[in-house]
Amino acid sequence: MLHAFSEQMLNLDQQFKVALDDACQPAKVQAILTEAANRYIKEAVQGETKHYFLYGEGRKHIAAKVKERMDAEMA
């Protein structure tokens, strides 16, 4: 029984090695890195845009336009 277990572990180790060798091919690693970089750049740009309009100069411009429109409606 111990022998069968050892064989199973060796088989599992070999399967992991094959899977890792496949996953670590340069083209696959490059694709993963490119996809991750693109995703995080997009998230950073979205975050900065959100911050600009919620807390920065963009908010001031929006507030001024809203006030301008409200003042025009009230006149």
PDB file of N, CA, C and O in Angstrom, chain B, residues numbered from 101:
ATOM      1  N   MET B 101       0.822  -1.187   0.000  1.00  0.00           N
ATOM      2  CA  MET B 101       0.000   0.000   0.000  1.00  0.00           C
ATOM      3  C   MET B 101       0.876   1.264   0.000  1.00  0.00           C
ATOM      4  O   MET B 101       0.573   2.233  -0.697  1.00  0.00           O
ATOM      5  N   LEU B 102       1.933   1.246   0.766  1.00  0.00           N
ATOM      6  CA  LEU B 102       2.850   2.376   0.802  1.00  0.00           C
ATOM      7  C   LEU B 102       3.507   2.576  -0.565  1.00  0.00           C
ATOM      8  O   LEU B 102       3.738   3.705  -0.996  1.00  0.00           O
ATOM      9  N   HIS B 103       3.799   1.475  -1.230  1.00  0.00           N
ATOM     10  CA  HIS B 103       4.393   1.530  -2.562  1.00  0.00           C
ATOM     11  C   HIS B 103       3.426   2.202  -3.548  1.00  0.00           C
ATOM     12  O   HIS B 103       3.844   3.035  -4.352  1.00  0.00           O
ATOM     13  N   ALA B 104       2.157   1.848  -3.489  1.00  0.00           N
ATOM     14  CA  ALA B 104       1.153   2.443  -4.378  1.00  0.00           C
ATOM     15  C   ALA B 104       1.020   3.939  -4.101  1.00  0.00           C
ATOM     16  O   ALA B 104       0.890   4.739  -5.027  1.00  0.00           O
ATOM     17  N   PHE B 105       1.055   4.310  -2.820  1.00  0.00           N
ATOM     18  CA  PHE B 105       0.968   5.726  -2.451  1.00  0.00           C
ATOM     19  C   PHE B 105       2.172   6.486  -3.001  1.00  0.00           C
ATOM     20  O   PHE B 105       2.027   7.590  -3.527  1.00  0.00           O
ATOM     21  N   SER B 106       3.355   5.895  -2.879  1.00  0.00           N
ATOM     22  CA  SER B 106       4.569   6.533  -3.387  1.00  0.00           C
ATOM     23  C   SER B 106       4.492   6.721  -4.902  1.00  0.00           C
ATOM     24  O   SER B 106       4.902   7.758  -5.425  1.00  0.00           O
ATOM     25  N   GLU B 107       3.975   5.734  -5.590  1.00  0.00           N
ATOM     26  CA  GLU B 107       3.815   5.838  -7.045  1.00  0.00           C
ATOM     27  C   GLU B 107       2.844   6.960  -7.396  1.00  0.00           C
ATOM     28  O   GLU B 107       3.071   7.712  -8.344  1.00  0.00           O
ATOM     29  N   GLN B 108       1.758   7.069  -6.625  1.00  0.00           N
ATOM     30  CA  GLN B 108       0.777   8.133  -6.855  1.00  0.00           C
ATOM     31  C   GLN B 108       1.429   9.511  -6.664  1.00  0.00           C
ATOM     32  O   GLN B 108       1.192  10.432  -7.446  1.00  0.00           O
ATOM     33  N   MET B 109       2.236   9.636  -5.633  1.00  0.00           N
ATOM     34  CA  MET B 109       2.904  10.904  -5.362  1.00  0.00           C
ATOM     35  C   MET B 109       3.892  11.249  -6.476  1.00  0.00           C
ATOM     36  O   MET B 109       3.982  12.405  -6.889  1.00  0.00           O
ATOM     37  N   LEU B 110       4.628  10.257  -6.960  1.00  0.00           N
ATOM     38  CA  LEU B 110       5.552  10.496  -8.065  1.00  0.00           C
ATOM     39  C   LEU B 110       4.795  10.907  -9.322  1.00  0.00           C
ATOM     40  O   LEU B 110       5.231  11.797 -10.052  1.00  0.00           O
ATOM     41  N   ASN B 111       3.662  10.258  -9.573  1.00  0.00           N
ATOM     42  CA  ASN B 111       2.825  10.589 -10.729  1.00  0.00           C
ATOM     43  C   ASN B 111       2.301  12.018 -10.602  1.00  0.00           C
ATOM     44  O   ASN B 111       2.298  12.775 -11.572  1.00  0.00           O
ATOM     45  N   LEU B 112       1.859  12.378  -9.403  1.00  0.00           N
ATOM     46  CA  LEU B 112       1.346  13.721  -9.159  1.00  0.00           C
ATOM     47  C   LEU B 112       2.459  14.755  -9.331  1.00  0.00           C
ATOM     48  O   LEU B 112       2.241  15.812  -9.923  1.00  0.00           O
ATOM     49  N   ASP B 113       3.642  14.452  -8.818  1.00  0.00           N
ATOM     50  CA  ASP B 113       4.788  15.353  -8.993  1.00  0.00           C
ATOM     51  C   ASP B 113       5.092  15.563 -10.481  1.00  0.00           C
ATOM     52  O   ASP B 113       5.368  16.682 -10.916  1.00  0.00           O
ATOM     53  N   GLN B 114       5.038  14.488 -11.243  1.00  0.00           N
ATOM     54  CA  GLN B 114       5.312  14.593 -12.680  1.00  0.00           C
ATOM     55  C   GLN B 114       4.242  15.444 -13.366  1.00  0.00           C
ATOM     56  O   GLN B 114       4.558  16.238 -14.252  1.00  0.00           O
ATOM     57  N   GLN B 115       2.990  15.285 -12.965  1.00  0.00           N
ATOM     58  CA  GLN B 115       1.902  16.079 -13.559  1.00  0.00           C
ATOM     59  C   GLN B 115       2.105  17.567 -13.246  1.00  0.00           C
ATOM     60  O   GLN B 115       1.895  18.419 -14.109  1.00  0.00           O
ATOM     61  N   PHE B 116       2.514  17.874 -12.006  1.00  0.00           N
ATOM     62  CA  PHE B 116       2.785  19.268 -11.649  1.00  0.00           C
ATOM     63  C   PHE B 116       3.940  19.831 -12.467  1.00  0.00           C
ATOM     64  O   PHE B 116       3.882  20.970 -12.930  1.00  0.00           O
ATOM     65  N   LYS B 117       4.989  19.029 -12.642  1.00  0.00           N
ATOM     66  CA  LYS B 117       6.143  19.479 -13.411  1.00  0.00           C
ATOM     67  C   LYS B 117       5.746  19.785 -14.846  1.00  0.00           C
ATOM     68  O   LYS B 117       6.150  20.810 -15.396  1.00  0.00           O
ATOM     69  N   VAL B 118       4.971  18.921 -15.449  1.00  0.00           N
ATOM     70  CA  VAL B 118       4.523  19.140 -16.824  1.00  0.00           C
ATOM     71  C   VAL B 118       3.665  20.404 -16.904  1.00  0.00           C
ATOM     72  O   VAL B 118       3.830  21.216 -17.815  1.00  0.00           O
ATOM     73  N   ALA B 119       2.758  20.561 -15.955  1.00  0.00           N
ATOM     74  CA  ALA B 119       1.881  21.733 -15.952  1.00  0.00           C
ATOM     75  C   ALA B 119       2.688  23.020 -15.766  1.00  0.00           C
ATOM     76  O   ALA B 119       2.433  24.010 -16.452  1.00  0.00           O
ATOM     77  N   LEU B 120       3.651  23.019 -14.853  1.00  0.00           N
ATOM     78  CA  LEU B 120       4.476  24.202 -14.627  1.00  0.00           C
ATOM     79  C   LEU B 120       5.373  24.508 -15.822  1.00  0.00           C
ATOM     80  O   LEU B 120       5.526  25.669 -16.202  1.00  0.00           O
ATOM     81  N   ASP B 121       5.957  23.488 -16.405  1.00  0.00           N
ATOM     82  CA  ASP B 121       6.787  23.699 -17.589  1.00  0.00           C
ATOM     83  C   ASP B 121       5.957  24.325 -18.708  1.00  0.00           C
ATOM     84  O   ASP B 121       6.427  25.216 -19.415  1.00  0.00           O
ATOM     85  N   ASP B 122       4.723  23.853 -18.863  1.00  0.00           N
ATOM     86  CA  ASP B 122       3.841  24.400 -19.897  1.00  0.00           C
ATOM     87  C   ASP B 122       3.470  25.845 -19.582  1.00  0.00           C
ATOM     88  O   ASP B 122       3.509  26.705 -20.462  1.00  0.00           O
ATOM     89  N   ALA B 123       3.117  26.110 -18.345  1.00  0.00           N
ATOM     90  CA  ALA B 123       2.674  27.448 -17.951  1.00  0.00           C
ATOM     91  C   ALA B 123       3.812  28.456 -17.999  1.00  0.00           C
ATOM     92  O   ALA B 123       3.571  29.649 -18.184  1.00  0.00           O
ATOM     93  N   CYS B 124       5.034  28.000 -17.838  1.00  0.00           N
ATOM     94  CA  CYS B 124       6.182  28.925 -17.763  1.00  0.00           C
ATOM     95  C   CYS B 124       6.894  29.128 -19.098  1.00  0.00           C
ATOM     96  O   CYS B 124       8.014  29.637 -19.132  1.00  0.00           O
ATOM     97  N   GLN B 125       6.262  28.740 -20.177  1.00  0.00           N
ATOM     98  CA  GLN B 125       6.851  29.013 -21.486  1.00  0.00           C
ATOM     99  C   GLN B 125       6.919  30.525 -21.673  1.00  0.00           C
ATOM    100  O   GLN B 125       5.987  31.234 -21.292  1.00  0.00           O
ATOM    101  N   PRO B 126       8.000  31.027 -22.250  1.00  0.00           N
ATOM    102  CA  PRO B 126       8.167  32.481 -22.374  1.00  0.00           C
ATOM    103  C   PRO B 126       6.964  33.208 -22.997  1.00  0.00           C
ATOM    104  O   PRO B 126       6.585  34.280 -22.525  1.00  0.00           O
ATOM    105  N   ALA B 127       6.375  32.652 -24.026  1.00  0.00           N
ATOM    106  CA  ALA B 127       5.235  33.316 -24.667  1.00  0.00           C
ATOM    107  C   ALA B 127       4.035  33.395 -23.720  1.00  0.00           C
ATOM    108  O   ALA B 127       3.310  34.390 -23.718  1.00  0.00           O
ATOM    109  N   LYS B 128       3.828  32.351 -22.919  1.00  0.00           N
ATOM    110  CA  LYS B 128       2.702  32.354 -21.981  1.00  0.00           C
ATOM    111  C   LYS B 128       2.948  33.333 -20.836  1.00  0.00           C
ATOM    112  O   LYS B 128       2.034  34.042 -20.415  1.00  0.00           O
ATOM    113  N   VAL B 129       4.175  33.373 -20.336  1.00  0.00           N
ATOM    114  CA  VAL B 129       4.510  34.314 -19.264  1.00  0.00           C
ATOM    115  C   VAL B 129       4.343  35.741 -19.783  1.00  0.00           C
ATOM    116  O   VAL B 129       3.789  36.593 -19.088  1.00  0.00           O
ATOM    117  N   GLN B 130       4.822  36.005 -21.003  1.00  0.00           N
ATOM    118  CA  GLN B 130       4.691  37.341 -21.589  1.00  0.00           C
ATOM    119  C   GLN B 130       3.227  37.723 -21.744  1.00  0.00           C
ATOM    120  O   GLN B 130       2.860  38.866 -21.472  1.00  0.00           O
ATOM    121  N   ALA B 131       2.387  36.793 -22.174  1.00  0.00           N
ATOM    122  CA  ALA B 131       0.962  37.075 -22.330  1.00  0.00           C
ATOM    123  C   ALA B 131       0.316  37.415 -20.984  1.00  0.00           C
ATOM    124  O   ALA B 131      -0.509  38.324 -20.897  1.00  0.00           O
ATOM    125  N   ILE B 132       0.692  36.688 -19.949  1.00  0.00           N
ATOM    126  CA  ILE B 132       0.162  36.948 -18.607  1.00  0.00           C
ATOM    127  C   ILE B 132       0.602  38.325 -18.127  1.00  0.00           C
ATOM    128  O   ILE B 132      -0.206  39.087 -17.597  1.00  0.00           O
ATOM    129  N   LEU B 133       1.873  38.643 -18.310  1.00  0.00           N
ATOM    130  CA  LEU B 133       2.389  39.945 -17.884  1.00  0.00           C
ATOM    131  C   LEU B 133       1.731  41.093 -18.645  1.00  0.00           C
ATOM    132  O   LEU B 133       1.386  42.116 -18.055  1.00  0.00           O
ATOM    133  N   THR B 134       1.560  40.924 -19.942  1.00  0.00           N
ATOM    134  CA  THR B 134       0.921  41.958 -20.757  1.00  0.00           C
ATOM    135  C   THR B 134      -0.519  42.174 -20.330  1.00  0.00           C
ATOM    136  O   THR B 134      -0.963  43.314 -20.191  1.00  0.00           O
ATOM    137  N   GLU B 135      -1.247  41.094 -20.121  1.00  0.00           N
ATOM    138  CA  GLU B 135      -2.648  41.204 -19.707  1.00  0.00           C
ATOM    139  C   GLU B 135      -2.759  41.881 -18.343  1.00  0.00           C
ATOM    140  O   GLU B 135      -3.624  42.731 -18.135  1.00  0.00           O
ATOM    141  N   ALA B 136      -1.889  41.505 -17.425  1.00  0.00           N
ATOM    142  CA  ALA B 136      -1.914  42.099 -16.085  1.00  0.00           C
ATOM    143  C   ALA B 136      -1.553  43.583 -16.148  1.00  0.00           C
ATOM    144  O   ALA B 136      -2.207  44.404 -15.505  1.00  0.00           O
ATOM    145  N   ALA B 137      -0.532  43.930 -16.906  1.00  0.00           N
ATOM    146  CA  ALA B 137      -0.136  45.332 -17.028  1.00  0.00           C
ATOM    147  C   ALA B 137      -1.269  46.158 -17.613  1.00  0.00           C
ATOM    148  O   ALA B 137      -1.568  47.241 -17.113  1.00  0.00           O
ATOM    149  N   ASN B 138      -1.895  45.662 -18.658  1.00  0.00           N
ATOM    150  CA  ASN B 138      -3.015  46.380 -19.269  1.00  0.00           C
ATOM    151  C   ASN B 138      -4.172  46.558 -18.288  1.00  0.00           C
ATOM    152  O   ASN B 138      -4.780  47.626 -18.227  1.00  0.00           O
ATOM    153  N   ARG B 139      -4.472  45.519 -17.531  1.00  0.00           N
ATOM    154  CA  ARG B 139      -5.581  45.578 -16.561  1.00  0.00           C
ATOM    155  C   ARG B 139      -5.281  46.614 -15.481  1.00  0.00           C
ATOM    156  O   ARG B 139      -6.144  47.423 -15.139  1.00  0.00           O
ATOM    157  N   TYR B 140      -4.058  46.593 -14.942  1.00  0.00           N
ATOM    158  CA  TYR B 140      -3.731  47.508 -13.849  1.00  0.00           C
ATOM    159  C   TYR B 140      -3.578  48.943 -14.334  1.00  0.00           C
ATOM    160  O   TYR B 140      -3.906  49.877 -13.602  1.00  0.00           O
ATOM    161  N   ILE B 141      -3.093  49.135 -15.536  1.00  0.00           N
ATOM    162  CA  ILE B 141      -3.041  50.485 -16.105  1.00  0.00           C
ATOM    163  C   ILE B 141      -4.455  51.025 -16.270  1.00  0.00           C
ATOM    164  O   ILE B 141      -4.726  52.176 -15.926  1.00  0.00           O
ATOM    165  N   LYS B 142      -5.351  50.203 -16.793  1.00  0.00           N
ATOM    166  CA  LYS B 142      -6.749  50.620 -16.961  1.00  0.00           C
ATOM    167  C   LYS B 142      -7.362  50.982 -15.607  1.00  0.00           C
ATOM    168  O   LYS B 142      -8.033  52.007 -15.484  1.00  0.00           O
ATOM    169  N   GLU B 143      -7.135  50.146 -14.593  1.00  0.00           N
ATOM    170  CA  GLU B 143      -7.669  50.420 -13.255  1.00  0.00           C
ATOM    171  C   GLU B 143      -7.093  51.711 -12.682  1.00  0.00           C
ATOM    172  O   GLU B 143      -7.810  52.485 -12.047  1.00  0.00           O
ATOM    173  N   ALA B 144      -5.805  51.946 -12.903  1.00  0.00           N
ATOM    174  CA  ALA B 144      -5.174  53.159 -12.387  1.00  0.00           C
ATOM    175  C   ALA B 144      -5.746  54.401 -13.068  1.00  0.00           C
ATOM    176  O   ALA B 144      -6.025  55.400 -12.407  1.00  0.00           O
ATOM    177  N   VAL B 145      -5.921  54.339 -14.383  1.00  0.00           N
ATOM    178  CA  VAL B 145      -6.493  55.473 -15.115  1.00  0.00           C
ATOM    179  C   VAL B 145      -7.928  55.726 -14.656  1.00  0.00           C
ATOM    180  O   VAL B 145      -8.324  56.874 -14.453  1.00  0.00           O
ATOM    181  N   GLN B 146      -8.706  54.653 -14.491  1.00  0.00           N
ATOM    182  CA  GLN B 146     -10.078  54.813 -14.012  1.00  0.00           C
ATOM    183  C   GLN B 146     -10.100  55.412 -12.604  1.00  0.00           C
ATOM    184  O   GLN B 146     -10.917  56.284 -12.311  1.00  0.00           O
ATOM    185  N   GLY B 147      -9.213  54.949 -11.748  1.00  0.00           N
ATOM    186  CA  GLY B 147      -9.141  55.461 -10.384  1.00  0.00           C
ATOM    187  C   GLY B 147      -8.774  56.932 -10.347  1.00  0.00           C
ATOM    188  O   GLY B 147      -9.368  57.706  -9.596  1.00  0.00           O
ATOM    189  N   GLU B 148      -7.804  57.316 -11.148  1.00  0.00           N
ATOM    190  CA  GLU B 148      -7.390  58.719 -11.185  1.00  0.00           C
ATOM    191  C   GLU B 148      -8.485  59.601 -11.776  1.00  0.00           C
ATOM    192  O   GLU B 148      -8.695  60.723 -11.315  1.00  0.00           O
ATOM    193  N   THR B 149      -9.175  59.106 -12.780  1.00  0.00           N
ATOM    194  CA  THR B 149     -10.276  59.862 -13.375  1.00  0.00           C
ATOM    195  C   THR B 149     -11.396  60.054 -12.355  1.00  0.00           C
ATOM    196  O   THR B 149     -11.945  61.147 -12.222  1.00  0.00           O
ATOM    197  N   LYS B 150     -11.725  58.992 -11.646  1.00  0.00           N
ATOM    198  CA  LYS B 150     -12.755  59.070 -10.608  1.00  0.00           C
ATOM    199  C   LYS B 150     -12.346  60.091  -9.547  1.00  0.00           C
ATOM    200  O   LYS B 150     -13.149  60.934  -9.145  1.00  0.00           O
ATOM    201  N   HIS B 151     -11.101  60.012  -9.099  1.00  0.00           N
ATOM    202  CA  HIS B 151     -10.610  60.933  -8.077  1.00  0.00           C
ATOM    203  C   HIS B 151     -10.673  62.375  -8.580  1.00  0.00           C
ATOM    204  O   HIS B 151     -11.048  63.275  -7.828  1.00  0.00           O
ATOM    205  N   TYR B 152     -10.314  62.601  -9.831  1.00  0.00           N
ATOM    206  CA  TYR B 152     -10.323  63.947 -10.413  1.00  0.00           C
ATOM    207  C   TYR B 152     -11.734  64.549 -10.375  1.00  0.00           C
ATOM    208  O   TYR B 152     -11.914  65.710 -10.008  1.00  0.00           O
ATOM    209  N   PHE B 153     -12.721  63.745 -10.758  1.00  0.00           N
ATOM    210  CA  PHE B 153     -14.082  64.276 -10.810  1.00  0.00           C
ATOM    211  C   PHE B 153     -14.782  64.289  -9.457  1.00  0.00           C
ATOM    212  O   PHE B 153     -15.688  65.095  -9.249  1.00  0.00           O
ATOM    213  N   LEU B 154     -14.391  63.425  -8.538  1.00  0.00           N
ATOM    214  CA  LEU B 154     -15.040  63.414  -7.226  1.00  0.00           C
ATOM    215  C   LEU B 154     -14.389  64.352  -6.223  1.00  0.00           C
ATOM    216  O   LEU B 154     -15.072  64.933  -5.380  1.00  0.00           O
ATOM    217  N   TYR B 155     -13.061  64.505  -6.308  1.00  0.00           N
ATOM    218  CA  TYR B 155     -12.354  65.240  -5.269  1.00  0.00           C
ATOM    219  C   TYR B 155     -11.435  66.350  -5.797  1.00  0.00           C
ATOM    220  O   TYR B 155     -10.976  67.185  -5.017  1.00  0.00           O
ATOM    221  N   GLY B 156     -11.166  66.371  -7.080  1.00  0.00           N
ATOM    222  CA  GLY B 156     -10.171  67.302  -7.612  1.00  0.00           C
ATOM    223  C   GLY B 156     -10.774  68.450  -8.398  1.00  0.00           C
ATOM    224  O   GLY B 156     -11.911  68.861  -8.171  1.00  0.00           O
ATOM    225  N   GLU B 157      -9.978  68.956  -9.331  1.00  0.00           N
ATOM    226  CA  GLU B 157     -10.371  70.098 -10.153  1.00  0.00           C
ATOM    227  C   GLU B 157     -11.621  69.813 -10.981  1.00  0.00           C
ATOM    228  O   GLU B 157     -12.415  70.718 -11.236  1.00  0.00           O
ATOM    229  N   GLY B 158     -11.795  68.586 -11.394  1.00  0.00           N
ATOM    230  CA  GLY B 158     -12.986  68.236 -12.181  1.00  0.00           C
ATOM    231  C   GLY B 158     -14.270  68.523 -11.422  1.00  0.00           C
ATOM    232  O   GLY B 158     -15.255  68.978 -12.003  1.00  0.00           O
ATOM    233  N   ARG B 159     -14.256  68.259 -10.131  1.00  0.00           N
ATOM    234  CA  ARG B 159     -15.433  68.525  -9.299  1.00  0.00           C
ATOM    235  C   ARG B 159     -15.748  70.019  -9.288  1.00  0.00           C
ATOM    236  O   ARG B 159     -16.916  70.406  -9.338  1.00  0.00           O
ATOM    237  N   LYS B 160     -14.723  70.854  -9.223  1.00  0.00           N
ATOM    238  CA  LYS B 160     -14.939  72.300  -9.224  1.00  0.00           C
ATOM    239  C   LYS B 160     -15.590  72.754 -10.529  1.00  0.00           C
ATOM    240  O   LYS B 160     -16.489  73.596 -10.521  1.00  0.00           O
ATOM    241  N   HIS B 161     -15.135  72.194 -11.645  1.00  0.00           N
ATOM    242  CA  HIS B 161     -15.704  72.552 -12.939  1.00  0.00           C
ATOM    243  C   HIS B 161     -17.170  72.107 -13.034  1.00  0.00           C
ATOM    244  O   HIS B 161     -18.030  72.839 -13.524  1.00  0.00           O
ATOM    245  N   ILE B 162     -17.420  70.907 -12.558  1.00  0.00           N
ATOM    246  CA  ILE B 162     -18.800  70.400 -12.579  1.00  0.00           C
ATOM    247  C   ILE B 162     -19.688  71.264 -11.689  1.00  0.00           C
ATOM    248  O   ILE B 162     -20.790  71.644 -12.085  1.00  0.00           O
ATOM    249  N   ALA B 163     -19.208  71.571 -10.494  1.00  0.00           N
ATOM    250  CA  ALA B 163     -19.989  72.403  -9.574  1.00  0.00           C
ATOM    251  C   ALA B 163     -20.284  73.762 -10.192  1.00  0.00           C
ATOM    252  O   ALA B 163     -21.397  74.270 -10.062  1.00  0.00           O
ATOM    253  N   ALA B 164     -19.304  74.355 -10.860  1.00  0.00           N
ATOM    254  CA  ALA B 164     -19.508  75.661 -11.492  1.00  0.00           C
ATOM    255  C   ALA B 164     -20.558  75.574 -12.591  1.00  0.00           C
ATOM    256  O   ALA B 164     -21.402  76.462 -12.704  1.00  0.00           O
ATOM    257  N   LYS B 165     -20.522  74.519 -13.404  1.00  0.00           N
ATOM    258  CA  LYS B 165     -21.505  74.349 -14.484  1.00  0.00           C
ATOM    259  C   LYS B 165     -22.903  74.102 -13.916  1.00  0.00           C
ATOM    260  O   LYS B 165     -23.888  74.627 -14.434  1.00  0.00           O
ATOM    261  N   VAL B 166     -22.985  73.310 -12.861  1.00  0.00           N
ATOM    262  CA  VAL B 166     -24.284  73.057 -12.233  1.00  0.00           C
ATOM    263  C   VAL B 166     -24.843  74.360 -11.675  1.00  0.00           C
ATOM    264  O   VAL B 166     -26.021  74.665 -11.857  1.00  0.00           O
ATOM    265  N   LYS B 167     -23.999  75.121 -10.999  1.00  0.00           N
ATOM    266  CA  LYS B 167     -24.439  76.408 -10.437  1.00  0.00           C
ATOM    267  C   LYS B 167     -24.892  77.344 -11.547  1.00  0.00           C
ATOM    268  O   LYS B 167     -25.929  77.998 -11.436  1.00  0.00           O
ATOM    269  N   GLU B 168     -24.107  77.403 -12.619  1.00  0.00           N
ATOM    270  CA  GLU B 168     -24.446  78.249 -13.759  1.00  0.00           C
ATOM    271  C   GLU B 168     -25.823  77.875 -14.323  1.00  0.00           C
ATOM    272  O   GLU B 168     -26.648  78.741 -14.615  1.00  0.00           O
ATOM    273  N   ARG B 169     -26.045  76.583 -14.467  1.00  0.00           N
ATOM    274  CA  ARG B 169     -27.319  76.095 -15.013  1.00  0.00           C
ATOM    275  C   ARG B 169     -28.466  76.377 -14.042  1.00  0.00           C
ATOM    276  O   ARG B 169     -29.544  76.800 -14.460  1.00  0.00           O
ATOM    277  N   MET B 170     -28.239  76.146 -12.765  1.00  0.00           N
ATOM    278  CA  MET B 170     -29.279  76.390 -11.761  1.00  0.00           C
ATOM    279  C   MET B 170     -29.610  77.877 -11.695  1.00  0.00           C
ATOM    280  O   MET B 170     -30.781  78.246 -11.613  1.00  0.00           O
ATOM    281  N   ASP B 171     -28.594  78.729 -11.729  1.00  0.00           N
ATOM    282  CA  ASP B 171     -28.806  80.177 -11.711  1.00  0.00           C
ATOM    283  C   ASP B 171     -29.614  80.613 -12.931  1.00  0.00           C
ATOM    284  O   ASP B 171     -30.498  81.464 -12.823  1.00  0.00           O
ATOM    285  N   ALA B 172     -29.308  80.026 -14.096  1.00  0.00           N
ATOM    286  CA  ALA B 172     -30.039  80.371 -15.317  1.00  0.00           C
ATOM    287  C   ALA B 172     -31.499  79.942 -15.223  1.00  0.00           C
ATOM    288  O   ALA B 172     -32.388  80.649 -15.698  1.00  0.00           O
ATOM    289  N   GLU B 173     -31.741  78.811 -14.626  1.00  0.00           N
ATOM    290  CA  GLU B 173     -33.113  78.311 -14.461  1.00  0.00           C
ATOM    291  C   GLU B 173     -33.903  79.159 -13.490  1.00  0.00           C
ATOM    292  O   GLU B 173     -35.113  79.320 -13.646  1.00  0.00           O
ATOM    293  N   MET B 174     -33.231  79.704 -12.487  1.00  0.00           N
ATOM    294  CA  MET B 174     -33.908  80.483 -11.451  1.00  0.00           C
ATOM    295  C   MET B 174     -34.176  81.935 -11.906  1.00  0.00           C
ATOM    296  O   MET B 174     -35.012  82.625 -11.323  1.00  0.00           O
ATOM    297  N   ALA B 175     -33.466  82.382 -12.940  1.00  0.00           N
ATOM    298  CA  ALA B 175     -33.608  83.772 -13.399  1.00  0.00           C
ATOM    299  C   ALA B 175     -34.878  83.967 -14.202  1.00  0.00           C
ATOM    300  O   ALA B 175     -35.153  85.075 -14.664  1.00  0.00           O
TER     301      ALA B 175
END
